[in-house]
């Protein structure tokens, strides 16, 4: 019965010193009965036309399965310290061929078009007779001319599976490096992943020349779990970004970030 809420920390550009930590939560919980009533996942802000926008993943509890999710839109008017909803409903959610678990929207604007990479659920399964249902989800793509009304490539998985059809793919993060687009995401098995380190999240990588067709190349990322320490069991929830001409990758470590998050730099 956990509640996920958003906070933030500011670092200097050496990433060695924490300058400040948010004095209050950056975004409140959703209203009673709304798609984000039971929490909001971390967000990826987007600067566009002088505005700071962000697409959220809202969580709500269900009865037959654990959760349902949707993607909301929020805006900051104080430089990113806090965000307010543009409305209480989602801008992207379940549809005819994506019936549940739409979330993890990562959005960038290219040549006047909003591109969103997101996840959508493909199945809820009880993998053993006595277990509770576990979920499987894949990465998809949608476009928009205004960032509010979206056109999905309905139920079109854009990243190939590496560990079989029950692979879960989450939190895509996309950046253009040189002339090529790169995506970092995380993936795991659908079940027995919380206590079995071998089935937990790892980082995946894919590249594209047109933002639409992607070639999976996990080995090209060049990073894996450490031999010991805070990220020796799991790597998940990545964020790829550029700062002062260098490319960085933030990611969470063991137990989905229980021991913190860390930073890698592109060599």
C-alpha positions, -999 to 999 in steps of 0.1 A, spaced: 0 0 0 28 24 -8 24 59 -22 49 72 -48 56 109 -46 81 132 -64 110 151 -48 142 165 -62 178 174 -55 201 200 -71 238 192 -77 267 213 -89 280 205 -123 308 183 -110 280 161 -95 300 159 -63 281 183 -42 244 184 -33 233 220 -33 198 216 -20 170 191 -16 134 200 -22 118 215 9 84 201 -2 71 175 -26 73 187 -62 38 174 -70 8 166 -49 -12 133 -51 -41 131 -75 -76 137 -63 -100 110 -50 -109 86 -78 -84 100 -104 -58 80 -123 -30 92 -101 -48 90 -67 -23 65 -53 9 82 -64 31 96 -92 63 82 -106 94 103 -112 89 127 -141 111 140 -170 107 177 -175 106 193 -210 114 229 -219 92 241 -248 83 276 -259 93 291 -227 74 266 -206 85 238 -183 62 208 -189 64 172 -176 46 140 -183 37 120 -152 29 84 -146 -1 82 -123 -9 51 -102 -43 39 -89 -50 7 -71 -73 -20 -85 -90 -51 -70 -83 -80 -94 -47 -68 -101 -24 -45 -83 -25 -12 -102 -36 7 -133 -15 36 -147 -19 66 -170 1 95 -183 -7 130 -171 6 165 -180 19 190 -154 36 224 -157 61 243 -135 59 281 -131 87 284 -105 117 270 -125 110 234 -118 107 234 -81 70 225 -81 45 214 -107 7 218 -112 -16 196 -132 -31 210 -164 -61 188 -156 -71 159 -133 -73 133 -161 -46 116 -183 -34 127 -217 -26 91 -226 -41 60 -211 -57 27 -220 -72 23 -254 -87 -4 -277 -55 -24 -283 -36 -11 -252 -61 -20 -225 -40 -13 -194 -7 0 -179 1 30 -201 29 50 -184 65 61 -183 61 87 -210 93 104 -221 87 133 -245 109 154 -268 100 179 -295 117 175 -329 109 196 -360 77 209 -344 64 174 -335 61 160 -300 74 125 -298 66 103 -268 81 69 -259 61 51 -233 51 17 -220 19 -2 -224 8 -35 -208 5 -66 -229 -6 -91 -202 -14 -98 -165 -5 -134 -156 -5 -157 -126 27 -175 -132 20 -200 -104 -14 -211 -91 -8 -195 -57 8 -162 -69 -8 -128 -74 -9 -116 -110 23 -101 -124 24 -76 -154 42 -75 -187 48 -43 -206 66 -31 -237 78 2 -252 57 21 -278 57 54 -295 31 82 -300 32 117 -317 13 150 -311 12 184 -326 3 202 -293 16 178 -266 -20 171 -254 -38 151 -281 -17 121 -290 -17 96 -318 -4 61 -308 12 35 -330 -13 12 -313 2 -19 -297 33 -16 -318 63 -28 -298 93 -8 -311 121 -25 -290 128 -62 -295 128 -87 -266 161 -100 -254 150 -125 -227 118 -137 -242 81 -127 -246 77 -121 -208 103 -94 -208 92 -62 -192 106 -30 -207 103 3 -187 112 40 -186 127 48 -220 150 78 -222 160 92 -256 188 116 -267 203 125 -300 241 120 -299 257 132 -331 234 122 -360 219 92 -343 191 88 -316 199 66 -286 175 51 -261 183 37 -227 156 18 -208 155 -10 -183 141 -45 -186 134 -76 -164 115 -108 -162 78 -105 -155 79 -125 -123 103 -136 -95 123 -104 -100 120 -88 -66 142 -112 -47 160 -131 -75 187 -107 -86 193 -126 -119 157 -118 -130 158 -82 -118 161 -50 -139 191 -44 -161 198 -15 -185 191 -19 -222 201 2 -252 188 8 -287 196 32 -315 176 48 -344 183 70 -374 147 82 -377 132 80 -342 108 53 -354 127 21 -362 151 9 -334 180 -15 -334 185 -31 -300 222 -30 -289 225 -36 -252 262 -44 -254 268 -9 -270 258 7 -237 290 -6 -221 278 -8 -185 264 -35 -163 258 -43 -126 289 -38 -104 307 -67 -87 297 -54 -53 279 -24 -38 248 -3 -43 243 -13 -80 255 -49 -79 220 -65 -80 199 -41 -101 201 -12 -125 169 5 -134 150 38 -142 176 55 -164 177 91 -175 200 101 -204 209 138 -207 236 162 -219 253 189 -199 280 212 -211 288 190 -240 290 157 -221 265 129 -221 254 115 -187 232 86 -175 214 86 -142 201 53 -129 188 36 -98 205 8 -81 195 -22 -59 159 -28 -49 147 -1 -74 168 25 -58 167 16 -21 204 25 -18 203 55 -40 209 66 -76 241 70 -95 257 86 -125 277 73 -155 294 94 -182 298 86 -219 334 81 -229 
